[in-house]
Amino acid sequence: MPPILLAVDKTYPKGLMWFRRDLRIDDNAALWQALRACRQVVCVFIFDKAILDALPRADRRVEFIRESLVALDTELRALGGGLIVRHAVAEDEIAALAKTLDVQAVFANRDDEPDAMARDARVFGALADVGVLLNVVKDKAIFERDEVLTQAGQPYTVFTPYKRAWLAKVDDFYLKPYPVRAYVDALAPPPADHRAPVPTLEAIGFKPTNLASLEIPTGAQGGAALFDDFVERIDRYDTARDFPAVRGPSYLGVHLRFGTVSIRQMAGTAHRLSREGSAGAATWLSELIWRDFYFQALAHRPDVARGKSFKPEYDKIIWHHGKHADGLFAAWCQGRTGYPLVDAAMAQINQSGYMHNRLRMVVASFLCKDLGLDWRRGEAYFATHLNDFELSSNNGGWQWASSSGCDAQPYFRIFNPVTQSERFDPEGKFIRRYLPQLAKLDNKVIHAPWTATPVELEAAGLKLGEHYPKPIVDHAEARERTLQRYAVVRKVAAGA
C-alpha cells in the first residue's frame, strides 16, 4: 500500500530490516514500516549463495551491488545505524540472525519472481519456527498483482487498455514517498560482534570487472545524479530514445533493478511533467507502466519463467537445433552475423552489460526470425549479461519479439536489420564505435557492407570474410522461412 501517515505504533521492541532489491534509505517502504513498528531496527543484507553460486565469477551486477552496499552502510552509520552483510544462504541466515539478535519481526520488500517467492515462503517458515514474523510489503512497483484488473476481474494481457486503467487509477496518493527520515531515530547499530566492513568482491568469490571504467554510478547517490541528468533532457526522450548513438535513454535500468532509486519518485516526476505537456515525459511514463505490466503478467503466469510461452500455441513452433543452430547462436552471441547493427549491439552488451532498448528489439527479432532460433536461448543470454536484468521484463521482451507473449508484435512483423540501421543509425556512428573495422566505409554501405563495391571495400581496407564476416543468412529468404515456421501457430489458432 502507499504510505498512510498514522501515529507511530512501536509494536515490537526490535526488528530486522532485510535489504534486497531496495538498496536505498529514502522512500523505502519496508524500512519505513520497520522504523514505525519497532523501537530499534537493525539492518542486514545477504549475498545469497543460492543466487550467487550460479553466476560467472566476474559479474558487473555483483560489483554494482557491493559498491552500492558500501554507500548504504556509510549512510546508515551516519544516521546511527549500520549494515550487517553476510555471504550465506538467505533462508538459513535470516532465521539464525533473527534468533541471535532477539528480534520479533523481519521486514522486507516484496519480490514476485517465482524463485524469490519460494525462498520467502521458506524464510517465513524458518522464522515462524523461532517465533518471528516476516512482514513483506510492496515497494518496486506502483501497482502490482491484482491492483489493476479488467472490469471482469481478470489480469490484462494487452498493454494499451492496461495503461489506460493504470493512468485512471494513479494519483498523488500512490506516488507519495514514504517519509523514512522522520523515523530514523529507531535505527540501531549492529551489535559489536556483528560489526564489519562490507566484504570485498574477493571475499565472496568474485573478481573486479570493468564497472568503474564504464563510469556506471552506483548507490543511491549515483542513481540520483543520473536521474537529475535525465530530467534535464526528458522532454526530448520521445524522439531521442530510438537512436543508439544519441544520449536519449535514462540509463536508470540498473538502478531500478536494484532499488537505488525509487519507482515512486521516477513515476511521480514523469506523471507530473506529462500533465504539464512534456511528450518525452509521457513516453517515459509509458515505459515505466510497461514495467508494472510485465510484473503483473509474471505474477499471474509464473510458468513463463520456466520457459512456457504466454500464448501456449507458440510452444508448437519448431526452432532450429543441432550443430548448425549452435553455430548460428555462437555467431549471434559474439557479434559475427555480418549485419553491422546486430553485431555492434552484441558488442555493446558484451563489453558493457548494457544494450540500447531499440537494439534489444532488433537483435531479438534477428535471433528468432532471421536465424530461426528459440527465443529462450536469447532470453538466457540476456539474463547472464545485462546489468539491468529483470526477469519479468526480459521474459516479456523476448516473448514480445518472438510473438508468443502478452501484447506481442504479430508473427509476420519481422525487423529488417538493414533498414533499422539506416533509420536509427543513419550516419553509422554507433556502428563505428563498436565495429571500428568498418569505420572507413561510406555511410551508404556501412549498414550492409556486402553491397559495397570492390573499390569501396579496398578504400576502406576491408576484406569481407576476413576483417568482417559476410552475412550468415539472407534476410529476405529468412523472412519467408519464418512465415512458414509460424504457420503451425495459425493452424492451432484455427483449430486445425
C-alpha positions, 0 to 999 in steps of 0.5 A: 500500500502507499504510505498512510501517515498514522501515529507511530505504533512501536509494536515490537521492541526490535526488528530486522530490516532485510535489504534486497532489491531496495538498496536505498534509505529514502522512500523505502517502504519496508524500512519505513514500516520497520522504523514505525513498528519497532523501537530499534531496527537493525539492518542486514543484507545477504549475498545469497549463495543460492543466487550467487553460486550460479553466476560467472565469477566476474559479474558487473551486477555483483560489483554494482551491488557491493559498491552500492552496499558500501554507500548504504552502510556509510549512510546508515552509520551516519544516521546511527545505524549500520549494515550487517552483510553476510555471504550465506544462504538467505533462508538459513541466515535470516532465521539464525540472525533473527534468533541471535539478535532477539528480534520479533519481526523481519521486514522486507520488500516484496519480490514476485519472481517465482524463485524469490517467492519460494525462498520467502515462503521458506524464510517465513517458515524458518522464522515462524519456527523461532517465533518471528514474523516476516512482514513483506510489503510492496515497494518496486512497483506502483501497482502490482498483482491484482491492483489493476484488473479488467472490469471482469476481474481478470489480469490484462494481457494487452498493454494499451487498455492496461495503461489506460486503467493504470493512468485512471487509477494513479494519483498523488496518493500512490506516488507519495514517498514514504517519509523514512527520515522522520523515523530514523531515530529507531535505527540501531547499530549492529551489535559489536560482534556483528560489526564489519566492513562490507566484504570485498568482491574477493571475499565472496568469490568474485573478481573486479570487472570493468564497472568503474571504467564504464563510469556506471554510478552506483548507490543511491547517490549515483542513481540520483545524479543520473536521474537529475541528468535525465530530467534535464533532457526528458522532454526530448526522450520521445524522439531521442530514445530510438537512436543508439548513438544519441544520449536519449535513454535514462540509463536508470535500468540498473538502478531500478533493478536494484532499488537505488532509486525509487519507482515512486519518485521516477513515476511521480516526476514523469506523471507530473511533467506529462500533465504539464505537456512534456511528450518525452515525459509521457513516453517515459511514463509509458515505459515505466507502466510497461514495467508494472505490466510485465510484473503483473503478467509474471505474477499471474503466469509464473510458468513463463519463467520456466520457459512456457510461452504466454500464448501456449500455441507458440510452444508448437513452433519448431526452432532450429537445433543441432550443430548448425543452430549452435553455430548460428547462436555462437555467431549471434552471441559474439557479434559475427552475423555480418549485419553491422547493427546486430553485431555492434549491439552484441558488442555493446552488451558484451563489453558493457552489460548494457544494450540500447532498448531499440537494439534489444528489439532488433537483435531479438527479432534477428535471433528468432526470425532471421536465424530461426532460433528459440527465443529462450536461448536469447532470453538466457543470454540476456539474463547472464549479461545485462546489468539491468536484468529483470526477469519479468521484463526480459521474459516479456521482451523476448516473448514480445519479439518472438510473438508468443507473449502478452501484447506481442508484435504479430508473427509476420512483423519481422525487423529488417536489420538493414533498414533499422540501421539506416533509420536509427543509425543513419550516419553509422556512428554507433556502428563505428564505435563498436565495429571500428573495422568498418569505420572507413566505409561510406555511410551508404554501405556501412549498414550492409557492407556486402553491397559495397563495391570492390573499390569501396571495400579496398578504400576502406581496407576491408576484406569481407570474410576476413576483417568482417564476416559476410552475412550468415543468412539472407534476410529476405529468404529468412523472412519467408522461412519464418512465415512458414515456421509460424504457420503451425501457430495459425493452424492451432489458432484455427483449430486445425 
